Amino acid sequence: MHRNNLLDLLNSYEGEPEAKNKIIAFVKANSDCFERSNTYGHITSSSWLLSNDLRKVLLTHHRKLDKWLQPGGHCDGESDVPASALREAVEESGIDKWEFLTEEIFDLDVHLIPARKEDPEHFHFDVRFVFRATASEDYIVSEESHDLAWVPLTEVLSYTDEESILRMVEKSKKFIS
């Protein structure tokens, strides 16, 4: 079953129990959970992108949602969610040298996406992984973003007050010693 790897990752993850339970139930009930064609919702993958010194995070000013968020997006049928998160990191930042700080899930979030054009309102069941830049931190703004910014973890609140972003800022502190 193409969902087993994700279910294994989810079952071994100990954070965000409400989101975790919703995502597990969604994945078990929907063999098309990785497809945008599922109009109730779909699995998405996000990347929490830390600088080489682990003191800054790369945020994107999302074009469609008009908010500062972590890079991420649709799996588009890809059941290897960590690989999808890495693909999104490269596509949305233009930076192609990232390393996983852990291969485990970093964070989970379930959020409602508003209707837009032909797409109805739907849920994103977001599975997030944390990466560290291993080479140049020079980014390229993609067409999916208004802008990108390396933001010191201590200043993220001046960009966004999204609960899940602030939660990931707190989690990032364990990597800085």
Secondary structure, DSSP 8 states (H G I E B T S, - for coil): -TTHHHHHHHHH--S-HHHHHHHHHHHHH-TTTT-TT-SSEEEEEEEEEE-TTSSEEEEEEETTT-SEE--EEE-TT---HHHHHHHHHHHHH----EEES-SS--EEEEEEE--BTTB--EEEEEEEEEEEE-S-------TTEEEEEEEEGGGGGGT---HHHHHHHHHHGGG--
